[in-house]
Amino acid sequence: MLKDITLGQYFPGHSVIHRLDPRTKLIMLVVYIVALFLAKTWVSYALMLAFLVWVIQISTIPPKAIVRGMKPLVMILLFTGILNLFFSQDGRVLVHFWIITVTTGGVSRAAMMMARILMLITGSFLLTYTTSPIALTDGLESLMGPLKKLKVPVHELAMMMCIALRFIPTLIEETDKIMSAQKARGADFENGSLMDRAKALIPILVPLFISAFRRADELATAMECRCYQGGEGRTKMKQLHYHRNDFFAFGIGGAVVLAVVVLGQFGL
Amino acid sequence: MEPILEIKNLSYIYSIGTPFEHKALDNISFAVHRGEFIGIIGHTGSGKSTLMQQLNGLLKPTSGTVLLEGKDIWSDKQLTRQARFRVGLVFQYPEYQLFEETVYRDIAFGPKNMGLSAEEIDRRVREAAGFVGLTAEQLEVSPFDLSGGQKRRVAIAGVIAMEPEVLILDEPTAGLDPIGRAEILGNIESYRRAKNATIMMVSHSMEDVARLTDRLLVLNGSKLAMDGTPAEVFTHAEELVDMGLSIPEVTQVFLHLRKLGLDVENVYTIGQAVAALKKIRGGAAHA
């Protein structure tokens, strides 16, 4: 059951999107998010949606996988929607009950906010679905390179992130194993009060923490055995290079932002 | 005699309906009787671990049934829960599941979940500790202060304390030194004798299964390839090697002796080998 969580998991493939430089994809994600927040009208939202659908299509990621990844976020989405429903009091009153007033403006605002979050998350998913964690941290490290001048330990941060990402599936598998073992001893995670269920987590969390620390320890030893030293003077096996497609991507991204800005000028 | 466990046409498919779909068990049927010591052998990925988790209701079969004393363990919720207690399962490297503050409390986790009385829990914890050779003082220390081999014993005791009628162990001796291995195997055997329990043990040591078990199940590519006594199974040496398995070293030696023209029977334990060799020498002396 735990294996069903696909939040930000890499989906191997060979599409154009997969082959883009990770830095391009990271920059494009930022550009995409900026464009999303610049978009204020339904026309510009439609443009963004069309762009998103097009990218999903050429990325060959099955839409099902994206929908599955959304499931844990349904609550946040609903919460945002309901909150925004009462935020705006413009337009025609639809429902008026006690102190609650729902207007057309509120409905449209709620729908827009939900659409924005949905598109934001889908966009970020696309990045992690099409980029392996290693490529992603490589890209991040390269983009944050200038911060080294400010004594920010860029390489170490990238390494930490890389290790953290690397261990997510391992820990999920481990949790699965420990859960099965405790279930075999009659542990019950599904029934009982909230308090009972919280208590039932102890037999999972204690072994999980211990094993996480043990793994960290083993990894640290293994790294030291290979004289790992960090950033200074370290070369990379895979050097990052921009290719023709990366420049196309920048062009398209720029065009989308421009289009949204222009549409905004015309009040669309 | 009615079998304690009966598996009928069991199939199991992982992640059904996703790109990761994978058939782990394919139409497996066999019956298990009280007091049997069964070895399960098979190459990595042959479905051993999946099969074990079917037997106590941790995984639900995609098709087929698991009968515990004639009753389908999935026919109602209560029976599934009962199956967890009556069929005890010790996973690989079970020492990584310990979590309590003292050894005593960790062993008591299973019996407590069964809803037993305090006296009964106490009796079971002490008895289980006895089976695996833990002393009364060790019951009061933190399991994390023990050595690897001792932790393993605590974990096995945690399952034995539920007094399962069928005890299933996945490579209980993996990663232990020879003395630790012999002791754990001895503990398991003494539990079987004391309770007339059925033992099912997954093992990669052909010597261990040859010496201890009275029946072998051989899994290969999600299917049950062989089911018979060690003597029967180990006569199929070539097929076993094709499956990525082997036969005990002493059996290999004797098969070779036969090829060289020596008239010896098939053996699969050291004891039998000694007896067979003595017989030859005795025969030669007479001639």
Interface residues (C-beta under 8 A of the other chain):
Chain A: K3 K177 I178 S180 A181 Q182 K183 A184 R185 G186 A187 D188 I202 P203 V206 P207 I210 S211
Chain B: S15 Q53 N56 L58 R81 R84 F85 G88 L89 F91 P94 Y96 Q97 L98 F99 F109 G110 N113 M114 F144 G158 V159 M162
